[in-house]
Amino acid sequence: MGKTEDFIGKAERFGAKNYAPIPVVIERGKGIYLYDVEGKRYFDMLSAYSAVNQGHQHPKIVKAAIEQMKRLALTSRAFHNDKMPDFLQKVSEITGMPKVLPMNTGAEGVETAVKAMKKWGYETKRVEKDKAEIIVAAGNFHGRTTTIIGFSVDETTKSGFGPFTPGFKIIPYNNVEALEDAVNKNTVGFLVEPIQGEAGVIIPAKDYMQRVRDVCTKKNILLCLDEIQTGLGRTGKMFCYEYAHIKPDMLILGKALSGGLYPISVMATSEEVMKVFTPGTHGSTYGGNPLASAIAIAALEVITEENLPARAAEQGEYFLEKLKTLKNENIKEVRGKGLMLAIEMYKPIAKEVCKKLAKEGVLVKDTHETTIRLAPPLIISKKQIDEAFKRIKKVF
């Protein structure tokens, strides 16, 4: 067994420095816990950015993966496979969307949605060729492709990577009037997160999504929700948009779609939108492969069978109330929905706090220097929350 500094030294020697991780080296995980190479146990309060909603190494998902790996992993989309149909049906039933297109990473899911919105705009809405516009919200995080970072407002992610893809209009988040004003004859869709995760768990007004839905319907543009982080139980409902009692035109899912075992994403939508894709217009060698499909089916079954959205709602409310009792002059606000929680600081000290928490056996990650996100696996118990909170309280 190696030492922490040896692993970190080797990673820094041979790897790119495009991340600044907390200085721990994880060797294995089980449930809500992670263990480093020196045997120390940690509470995982990040869940790989919500990819591990079901907990690490969930036995049902692992079993499905192993059994499928023994049979067949990949065929490419040149042929059918026997697992993808059931995967597509499962996603369709859970989302209520009749059509599903599988990809791999969350960013690929977003790129798929962007292409679909544009093509729908040209073929159905009859927007003039190469004039389609998509509206996005400031503070967004939809991925790291050159197209996606082009409509970010975070200079760290985009500086030095231009020129960027045109056709995107950025408006303030949580501002329905700005959305209404931004729509013109060339607008084909609004791409938005129901809660902005990477921005620091930014929760909009209660009526925001309902009013957004109304504007999109009235203006004949597609409402595309990125629920890669918020979906599949994280916020206390299967999908965050359910709080607003609406339905989007398009839905992007990823992360917890695999329970953390494999990169899997989908774009789910209507017959009308999906029909813009014909053979040759879009694809992925690995998208919908039999291994991914088997894993995703098991991952979705765990979410429904163990009623993880309801667990997230109950445990999230309990955890949030405990976090609100923290007394520290540096805390500006504690907020959250379900088990998607955040502690915002007045000063840019979040990274240092995260390092101190790691020493106490609690793994969290900072964002934008002032915010600490807490998003444990949805299987966490009140007893485990109590134990983790003692350590959090000690640091603060």
C-alpha positions as CSV (number, residue, x, y, z in Angstrom):
1,M,0.0,0.0,0.0
2,G,1.5,3.3,-1.0
3,K,1.4,6.6,0.8
4,T,-0.8,9.6,-0.1
5,E,2.0,11.8,-1.2
6,D,3.4,9.1,-3.5
7,F,0.2,8.8,-5.4
8,I,-0.3,12.6,-5.6
9,G,3.3,13.0,-6.7
10,K,2.9,10.5,-9.5
11,A,-0.4,12.0,-10.7
12,E,1.2,15.5,-10.8
13,R,4.2,14.2,-12.6
14,F,2.4,12.5,-15.4
15,G,-1.0,14.2,-15.4
16,A,-2.4,17.6,-16.4
17,K,-3.0,20.1,-13.6
18,N,-6.6,20.9,-14.7
19,Y,-8.0,20.0,-11.3
20,A,-7.0,21.1,-7.7
21,P,-8.3,18.1,-5.7
22,I,-8.5,17.9,-1.9
23,P,-5.3,16.1,-1.0
24,V,-6.7,12.7,-0.2
25,V,-6.2,9.5,-2.3
26,I,-9.3,7.3,-2.3
27,E,-8.9,3.6,-2.7
28,R,-12.4,2.1,-2.2
29,G,-15.9,3.0,-1.3
30,K,-19.0,1.4,0.3
31,G,-22.4,3.0,0.8
32,I,-21.9,6.6,2.0
33,Y,-18.2,6.0,3.0
34,L,-14.9,6.4,1.2
35,Y,-11.6,5.0,2.3
36,D,-8.1,6.3,1.5
37,V,-4.9,4.4,0.7
38,E,-3.9,4.7,4.4
39,G,-7.1,3.2,5.7
40,K,-8.9,6.3,6.9
41,R,-12.7,6.4,6.5
42,Y,-14.5,9.5,5.3
43,F,-18.1,10.5,4.9
44,D,-18.7,11.2,1.2
45,M,-20.5,14.5,1.1
46,L,-20.1,15.0,-2.6
47,S,-21.3,11.8,-4.2
48,A,-19.1,12.5,-7.3
49,Y,-21.3,15.6,-8.0
50,S,-24.5,13.5,-7.6
51,A,-23.3,10.5,-9.7
52,V,-23.5,8.2,-6.7
53,N,-27.0,8.9,-5.4
54,Q,-27.4,5.2,-4.8
55,G,-24.3,4.9,-2.7
56,H,-20.9,3.5,-3.6
57,Q,-20.7,0.0,-5.1
58,H,-24.4,-0.6,-4.7
59,P,-24.6,-4.4,-4.8
60,K,-27.5,-4.6,-7.3
61,I,-25.8,-2.3,-9.7
62,V,-22.5,-4.0,-9.4
63,K,-24.1,-7.4,-9.9
64,A,-25.8,-6.2,-13.1
65,A,-22.5,-4.8,-14.4
66,I,-20.5,-8.0,-13.7
67,E,-23.1,-10.2,-15.2
68,Q,-23.3,-8.1,-18.4
69,M,-19.5,-7.8,-18.6
70,K,-19.3,-11.6,-18.8
71,R,-21.7,-11.6,-21.7
72,L,-21.2,-8.6,-23.9
73,A,-20.0,-5.0,-23.4
74,L,-20.1,-3.2,-26.8
75,T,-21.5,-3.7,-30.2
76,S,-21.5,-0.1,-31.4
77,R,-24.7,1.3,-32.9
78,A,-24.0,-0.5,-36.2
79,F,-26.1,-3.4,-34.7
80,H,-28.9,-3.7,-32.3
81,N,-28.3,-5.2,-28.8
82,D,-30.7,-6.9,-26.5
83,K,-30.3,-4.5,-23.5
84,M,-30.8,-1.1,-25.0
85,P,-34.5,-1.5,-25.7
86,D,-35.3,-2.2,-22.0
87,F,-33.1,0.7,-21.0
88,L,-34.9,3.1,-23.3
89,Q,-38.3,1.9,-22.1
90,K,-37.2,2.3,-18.4
91,V,-36.1,5.9,-19.0
92,S,-39.3,6.7,-21.0
93,E,-41.5,5.4,-18.2
94,I,-39.7,7.3,-15.5
95,T,-39.5,10.6,-17.4
96,G,-42.9,10.4,-19.2
97,M,-41.0,11.2,-22.4
98,P,-41.8,9.0,-25.4
99,K,-38.4,9.2,-27.0
100,V,-34.9,8.7,-25.5
101,L,-31.5,9.1,-27.1
102,P,-28.6,7.6,-25.1
103,M,-25.1,9.1,-24.9
104,N,-22.2,8.8,-22.4
105,T,-21.2,11.9,-20.6
106,G,-23.4,14.7,-19.3
107,A,-21.8,17.1,-21.7
108,E,-22.6,14.8,-24.6
109,G,-26.2,14.8,-23.5
110,V,-26.2,18.6,-23.5
111,E,-24.6,18.7,-27.0
112,T,-27.3,16.3,-28.2
113,A,-30.0,18.6,-26.9
114,V,-28.4,21.7,-28.5
115,K,-28.3,20.0,-31.8
116,A,-31.9,18.8,-31.4
117,M,-33.2,22.3,-30.5
118,K,-31.5,23.8,-33.5
119,K,-32.7,21.2,-36.0
120,W,-36.2,21.4,-34.6
121,G,-36.0,25.2,-35.1
122,Y,-35.1,24.9,-38.7
123,E,-37.4,22.0,-39.6
124,T,-40.5,22.7,-37.5
125,K,-40.4,26.3,-36.5
126,R,-39.0,27.3,-39.8
127,V,-36.2,29.6,-38.5
128,E,-34.0,31.0,-41.3
129,K,-31.0,28.8,-42.1
130,D,-28.1,29.2,-39.6
131,K,-29.9,31.9,-37.6
132,A,-31.2,29.7,-34.7
133,E,-30.6,31.1,-31.2
134,I,-30.7,29.3,-27.8
135,I,-31.1,31.2,-24.6
136,V,-29.1,30.2,-21.5
137,A,-28.8,31.5,-18.0
138,A,-25.8,33.3,-16.5
139,G,-24.1,31.1,-13.9
140,N,-24.9,28.0,-15.9
141,F,-22.7,24.9,-15.9
142,H,-23.6,22.4,-18.7
143,G,-20.2,20.8,-19.4
144,R,-16.8,21.6,-20.8
145,T,-16.9,21.2,-24.6
146,T,-15.9,24.2,-26.6
147,T,-19.5,24.9,-27.6
148,I,-20.7,24.7,-24.0
149,I,-18.0,26.8,-22.4
150,G,-18.7,29.5,-25.0
151,F,-22.0,30.3,-23.3
152,S,-20.5,30.3,-19.8
153,V,-19.8,33.5,-17.9
154,D,-17.0,31.8,-15.9
155,E,-13.8,33.1,-17.4
156,T,-11.8,30.4,-15.8
157,T,-13.5,27.8,-17.9
158,K,-13.4,29.7,-21.2
159,S,-10.3,31.9,-21.3
160,G,-7.9,30.9,-24.0
161,F,-10.3,28.5,-25.8
162,G,-12.0,30.8,-28.3
163,P,-13.4,31.5,-30.8
164,F,-16.7,30.0,-29.6
165,T,-19.8,28.7,-31.3
166,P,-22.3,31.6,-32.0
167,G,-26.0,31.4,-31.5
168,F,-26.3,31.6,-27.7
169,K,-27.8,34.4,-25.7
170,I,-27.0,34.7,-22.0
171,I,-29.6,36.2,-19.6
172,P,-29.7,36.5,-15.8
173,Y,-30.8,33.4,-13.9
174,N,-34.1,33.6,-12.0
175,N,-35.4,36.4,-14.2
176,V,-38.5,35.6,-16.2
177,E,-38.8,39.1,-17.6
178,A,-35.3,38.8,-19.1
179,L,-36.3,35.5,-20.7
180,E,-39.4,37.1,-22.3
181,D,-37.4,40.1,-23.6
182,A,-34.7,37.8,-25.1
183,V,-37.0,35.7,-27.2
184,N,-37.1,36.7,-30.9
185,K,-38.1,35.0,-34.2
186,N,-34.9,33.0,-34.3
187,T,-35.1,31.7,-30.7
188,V,-35.5,27.9,-30.6
189,G,-35.1,27.0,-27.0
190,F,-34.2,27.9,-23.4
191,L,-31.5,25.6,-21.8
192,V,-31.6,25.9,-18.0
193,E,-30.9,24.1,-14.7
194,P,-33.8,24.1,-12.2
195,I,-31.2,24.6,-9.5
196,Q,-27.7,25.7,-10.5
197,G,-25.3,23.2,-8.9
198,E,-21.8,24.3,-9.9
199,A,-22.8,28.0,-9.3
200,G,-23.2,27.1,-5.7
201,V,-26.7,25.5,-5.3
202,I,-28.5,28.6,-6.5
203,I,-32.2,28.0,-5.9
204,P,-34.6,30.2,-7.9
205,A,-37.9,31.7,-6.8
206,K,-40.7,29.2,-6.2
207,D,-42.7,30.3,-9.2
208,Y,-39.7,30.6,-11.5
209,M,-40.0,27.3,-13.4
210,Q,-43.7,27.6,-13.8
211,R,-43.4,31.1,-15.3
212,V,-40.5,29.9,-17.5
213,R,-42.8,27.1,-18.8
214,D,-45.5,29.6,-19.5
215,V,-43.1,31.9,-21.5
216,C,-41.7,29.0,-23.5
217,T,-45.2,27.8,-24.4
218,K,-46.4,31.2,-25.3
219,K,-43.4,32.0,-27.4
220,N,-43.2,28.6,-29.1
221,I,-39.7,27.7,-27.9
222,L,-38.5,24.5,-26.4
223,L,-37.9,24.3,-22.6
224,C,-34.8,22.1,-22.1
225,L,-33.9,21.2,-18.6
226,D,-30.5,20.1,-17.6
227,E,-31.2,17.7,-14.6
228,I,-27.8,16.0,-14.8
229,Q,-27.1,16.9,-11.2
230,T,-30.6,17.7,-9.8
231,G,-32.4,14.7,-11.4
232,L,-33.0,11.1,-10.2
233,G,-33.9,12.0,-6.6
234,R,-31.3,14.4,-5.5
235,T,-33.6,17.3,-4.6
236,G,-36.3,15.3,-3.0
237,K,-38.3,14.4,-6.0
238,M,-37.4,12.2,-9.0
239,F,-36.9,15.4,-11.0
240,C,-36.5,18.9,-9.6
241,Y,-39.0,20.3,-12.1
242,E,-41.8,18.3,-10.4
243,Y,-41.8,21.0,-7.6
244,A,-43.3,23.4,-10.2
245,H,-45.9,20.9,-11.5
246,I,-44.7,21.4,-15.0
247,K,-43.2,19.2,-17.8
248,P,-40.2,20.3,-20.0
249,D,-40.1,19.7,-23.7
250,M,-36.6,18.1,-23.3
251,L,-34.8,16.6,-20.4
252,I,-31.1,15.8,-20.0
253,L,-30.0,13.2,-17.5
254,G,-26.6,11.7,-16.6
255,K,-24.5,11.1,-13.5
256,A,-26.7,8.9,-11.2
257,L,-28.1,7.2,-14.3
258,S,-25.3,4.7,-13.7
259,G,-25.0,4.8,-9.9
260,G,-21.4,6.0,-10.4
261,L,-20.2,2.9,-12.2
262,Y,-20.0,4.1,-15.8
263,P,-20.6,7.3,-17.9
264,I,-24.2,7.2,-19.1
265,S,-26.4,10.1,-20.2
266,V,-29.7,10.6,-22.1
267,M,-31.7,13.3,-23.8
268,A,-35.4,12.5,-23.5
269,T,-38.0,14.4,-25.4
270,S,-41.2,14.2,-27.6
271,E,-41.8,12.4,-30.9
272,E,-41.9,15.8,-32.6
273,V,-38.4,16.9,-31.4
274,M,-36.7,13.5,-31.7
275,K,-37.8,13.0,-35.3
276,V,-35.2,15.6,-36.4
277,F,-32.5,12.9,-35.9
278,T,-32.2,10.6,-38.9
279,P,-29.5,8.0,-39.7
280,G,-26.2,9.8,-39.9
281,T,-27.2,13.0,-38.2
282,H,-26.1,12.1,-34.7
283,G,-24.5,9.2,-32.9
284,S,-22.0,7.7,-30.5
285,T,-20.0,4.4,-30.6
286,Y,-20.7,3.7,-27.0
287,G,-24.1,5.3,-26.5
288,G,-26.7,2.8,-25.4
289,N,-24.1,-0.1,-25.3
290,P,-25.3,-3.3,-23.6
291,L,-23.1,-2.8,-20.5
292,A,-24.3,0.8,-20.0
293,S,-27.9,-0.3,-20.6
294,A,-27.7,-3.1,-18.0
295,I,-26.1,-0.8,-15.4
296,A,-28.6,2.0,-16.0
297,I,-31.6,-0.3,-15.7
298,A,-30.3,-1.5,-12.3
299,A,-29.4,2.1,-11.2
300,L,-33.0,3.3,-12.0
301,E,-34.5,0.3,-10.3
302,V,-32.6,1.1,-7.1
303,I,-33.8,4.7,-7.1
304,T,-37.5,3.6,-7.4
305,E,-37.4,0.4,-5.3
306,E,-35.6,2.1,-2.4
307,N,-37.7,5.3,-2.8
308,L,-34.6,7.5,-2.8
309,P,-36.3,10.7,-3.8
310,A,-38.5,10.6,-0.6
311,R,-35.4,9.7,1.4
312,A,-33.6,12.7,0.0
313,A,-36.6,15.0,0.9
314,E,-36.7,13.7,4.5
315,Q,-33.0,13.5,5.2
316,G,-32.3,16.7,3.4
317,E,-34.8,18.7,5.6
318,Y,-33.2,17.1,8.7
319,F,-29.6,17.9,7.5
320,L,-30.5,21.4,6.5
321,E,-32.0,22.3,9.9
322,K,-28.8,21.0,11.6
323,L,-26.6,23.0,9.3
324,K,-28.6,26.1,10.0
325,T,-27.6,25.8,13.7
326,L,-23.9,26.3,12.9
327,K,-22.5,29.4,14.6
328,N,-19.7,31.1,12.7
329,E,-19.1,34.7,11.7
330,N,-17.9,33.6,8.3
331,I,-21.1,31.9,7.3
332,K,-23.3,34.0,5.1
333,E,-26.1,31.5,4.3
334,V,-27.0,27.9,4.5
335,R,-29.5,26.7,1.8
336,G,-30.6,23.6,0.0
337,K,-33.4,21.4,-1.5
338,G,-33.4,17.7,-0.7
339,L,-29.9,16.5,-0.3
340,M,-28.4,19.3,-2.4
341,L,-27.1,21.6,0.2
342,A,-24.6,24.5,0.4
343,I,-22.9,26.6,3.0
344,E,-21.9,30.0,1.6
345,M,-19.1,32.0,3.2
346,Y,-18.5,35.8,3.2
347,K,-14.8,35.3,2.4
348,P,-13.0,33.2,-0.2
349,I,-12.0,30.5,2.4
350,A,-14.2,27.6,1.2
351,K,-11.2,25.6,0.0
352,E,-9.4,25.8,3.3
353,V,-12.6,24.8,5.1
354,C,-12.9,21.8,2.8
355,K,-9.3,20.7,3.7
356,K,-10.0,21.0,7.4
357,L,-13.2,19.0,7.0
358,A,-11.2,16.3,5.2
359,K,-8.9,16.0,8.1
360,E,-12.0,15.4,10.3
361,G,-13.2,12.7,7.9
362,V,-15.8,14.6,5.9
363,L,-15.2,15.0,2.1
364,V,-16.8,18.0,0.5
365,K,-15.8,20.4,-2.3
366,D,-15.7,24.1,-2.7
367,T,-17.1,26.1,-5.7
368,H,-16.3,29.7,-6.6
369,E,-14.1,30.1,-3.5
370,T,-17.0,31.0,-1.2
371,T,-19.4,28.0,-1.3
372,I,-19.2,24.5,0.1
373,R,-21.6,22.0,-1.4
374,L,-22.9,19.0,0.6
375,A,-24.5,16.2,-1.4
376,P,-24.2,12.8,0.3
377,P,-25.6,9.6,-1.2
378,L,-29.4,9.5,-0.9
379,I,-29.1,6.4,1.3
380,I,-27.7,8.3,4.2
381,S,-29.4,7.8,7.6
382,K,-30.2,10.3,10.3
383,K,-27.6,8.6,12.6
384,Q,-25.0,9.1,9.9
385,I,-26.0,12.7,9.4
386,D,-25.6,13.3,13.1
387,E,-22.1,11.8,13.1
388,A,-21.0,13.8,10.1
389,F,-22.5,16.9,11.5
390,K,-20.5,16.6,14.8
391,R,-17.4,16.8,12.7
392,I,-18.7,19.7,10.6
393,K,-19.6,21.6,13.7
394,K,-16.1,21.0,15.2
395,V,-14.5,22.6,12.1
396,F,-16.8,25.6,12.1
